Amino acid sequence: MSAASGLNLALSEAAVVLIRHAEVDIPRAARPSGPPRRILTNAMGVSTDPAVWLQETAIVRLVSIIEAYVDAVSMHRMDNLVDSRKSLVSLLVQDFELASSGSWQDRHDAYHDYHGLSLRSLGGWGDIKAGVEVRNCLLHGLGNLTAKQRGQTKLAASVKSIGVTIGSNRMHLSAATVPKVAAGCDLFVKNLDAKINLTT
């Protein structure tokens, strides 16, 4: 095994450990027993239920783990392609890092252009994409749909795959949401790791 594939494996293993933590440990304290209960919201339409907060925190963490993993693998590959000790090349690598990690579209473009890989074609991407929508709703609207999301006609179908429904201008997570997003993240890491190790 080359040093490059060893670090890729270490990055992948670290990501899987973090995914397990987000899936199991964060929402563990929030697992309700008994029949589903009505989620209370305040005047802003934001949930006041600590169990919901922990579930939402797990989703935010899962999406952030995948973003950090994708960026770390990309930078590792770029460092292997160039000798980053040279000042001009070092500046180019810094520009690449900034340009390739600003958004998911930037990540897709960088993987396509520089690594010859399509992130969208990897197993688990659909669940991650849905998780990104939920994360954006949670971070930018505190669970309420953002103005951009309210205009997306296919949003409800996209998030339904991870057990999320949309009603009263909110995303409603189910008990299946965190495990489904975690499974998608896990599958994505394994698929990207396999693709990267084939091309290293």
C-alpha positions in Angstrom: 0.0 0.0 0.0 1.4 3.4 -1.0 1.6 6.3 1.5 -1.1 8.1 -0.5 -3.6 5.2 -0.3 -2.7 4.8 3.4 -3.7 8.4 4.2 -6.8 8.0 2.0 -7.7 5.0 4.2 -7.0 6.9 7.4 -9.2 9.8 6.2 -12.0 7.4 5.3 -11.7 5.5 8.6 -11.8 8.8 10.5 -14.9 9.9 8.6 -16.7 6.6 9.3 -16.0 7.0 13.0 -17.4 10.5 13.0 -20.4 9.4 11.1 -21.1 6.7 13.7 -20.8 9.2 16.5 -23.2 11.6 14.8 -25.7 8.8 14.1 -25.6 7.1 17.5 -24.2 9.3 20.2 -25.8 12.7 19.4 -29.4 11.6 19.1 -29.1 8.9 21.8 -30.4 11.2 24.5 -33.2 12.3 22.3 -34.8 9.0 21.4 -38.4 9.3 22.4 -40.3 6.3 23.8 -43.9 5.7 23.1 -46.1 7.1 20.3 -44.9 10.1 18.3 -45.7 13.3 19.9 -46.7 16.7 18.5 -43.7 18.9 18.0 -44.2 22.3 19.6 -42.9 25.5 18.0 -42.6 29.0 19.2 -43.8 32.2 17.5 -41.0 32.0 15.0 -42.1 28.5 14.0 -38.9 27.0 15.6 -39.1 23.8 17.5 -38.8 24.1 21.3 -38.3 20.3 21.8 -34.7 19.4 22.9 -35.1 15.9 21.3 -35.7 17.6 17.9 -32.7 19.8 18.5 -30.4 16.8 19.0 -31.8 15.1 15.9 -31.2 18.3 13.9 -27.7 18.6 15.3 -26.9 15.1 14.1 -28.0 16.0 10.6 -25.9 19.2 10.6 -22.9 17.2 11.8 -23.3 14.4 9.3 -23.3 16.8 6.3 -20.4 18.7 7.8 -18.4 15.5 8.2 -18.9 14.6 4.5 -18.0 18.1 3.4 -14.8 18.1 5.4 -14.0 14.5 4.2 -14.5 15.4 0.5 -12.3 18.5 0.9 -9.5 16.6 2.8 -9.3 13.9 0.2 -9.2 16.4 -2.6 -6.4 18.4 -1.0 -4.5 15.2 -0.2 -4.7 14.2 -3.9 -3.7 17.7 -5.0 -0.7 17.7 -2.6 0.4 14.3 -4.2 0.2 15.8 -7.7 2.4 18.8 -7.0 5.4 19.6 -4.9 3.8 22.1 -2.6 7.2 23.3 -1.2 7.7 25.6 -4.2 6.2 29.0 -3.6 4.3 29.5 -6.9 2.8 26.0 -6.8 2.0 26.5 -3.1 0.0 29.6 -4.0 -1.8 27.7 -6.8 -2.7 24.9 -4.4 -4.0 27.5 -1.9 -6.2 29.0 -4.7 -7.4 25.5 -5.6 -8.4 24.8 -2.0 -10.3 28.0 -1.7 -12.0 27.6 -5.1 -12.9 23.9 -4.6 -14.5 24.0 -1.1 -16.9 26.9 -1.1 -20.1 25.0 -2.2 -21.2 21.6 -3.3 -21.1 22.8 -6.9 -17.5 23.9 -6.4 -16.7 20.4 -4.9 -18.4 18.7 -7.9 -16.5 20.8 -10.4 -13.1 20.3 -8.7 -13.5 16.5 -8.5 -14.6 16.4 -12.1 -11.9 18.8 -13.4 -8.9 17.8 -11.2 -9.6 14.2 -10.1 -11.6 12.9 -13.0 -14.4 11.7 -10.6 -18.1 12.5 -10.4 -19.2 12.8 -6.8 -22.9 12.7 -7.9 -22.4 9.2 -9.3 -21.2 7.7 -6.0 -23.5 5.6 -3.9 -25.0 7.5 -1.0 -25.0 10.9 -2.8 -28.8 11.1 -3.0 -29.1 10.8 0.8 -26.3 13.4 1.3 -28.0 15.8 -1.2 -31.2 15.5 0.8 -29.3 15.9 4.0 -27.7 19.1 2.6 -31.2 20.5 2.0 -32.2 19.6 5.6 -29.0 21.1 7.0 -29.6 24.3 5.0 -33.1 24.5 6.3 -31.9 24.0 9.8 -29.0 26.5 9.7 -30.6 29.2 7.6 -34.2 28.9 8.7 -34.0 27.1 12.0 -36.2 24.3 10.5 -38.4 26.7 8.5 -38.0 26.5 4.7 -35.7 29.2 3.4 -36.9 31.6 0.6 -34.8 29.6 -1.9 -36.3 26.3 -0.7 -39.9 27.5 -0.9 -39.4 27.9 -4.7 -38.0 24.4 -5.2 -40.8 22.2 -6.6 -38.9 18.9 -6.2 -37.7 19.6 -2.6 -40.4 17.5 -0.9 -39.6 14.4 -3.1 -35.9 14.9 -2.5 -36.1 14.9 1.3 -38.8 12.2 1.5 -36.1 9.6 0.7 -34.5 10.3 4.1 -37.8 10.3 6.0 -38.4 14.1 6.0 -41.8 15.6 5.3 -42.6 19.2 4.6 -45.6 20.9 6.1 -46.6 24.3 7.5 -43.4 25.7 5.8 -41.2 23.4 7.9 -39.1 20.3 7.4 -40.2 17.5 9.8 -37.6 14.9 10.6 -38.6 11.3 11.4 -36.9 8.7 13.6 -35.5 7.3 10.3 -33.8 10.5 9.1 -30.5 10.4 11.0 -29.9 6.7 10.3 -30.7 7.2 6.6 -28.4 10.1 6.2 -25.7 8.3 8.2 -26.0 5.2 6.0 -25.8 7.5 2.9 -22.7 9.2 4.3 -21.1 5.8 5.2 -21.8 4.4 1.7 -20.5 7.6 0.1 -17.2 7.5 2.1 -16.7 3.8 1.1 -17.4 4.6 -2.6 -15.1 7.6 -2.7 -12.4 5.8 -0.9 -12.6 2.9 -3.4 -12.6 5.3 -6.4 -9.7 7.3 -5.0 -7.6 4.2 -4.3 -8.2 2.9 -7.8 -6.9 6.2 -9.3 -4.0 6.9 -6.9 
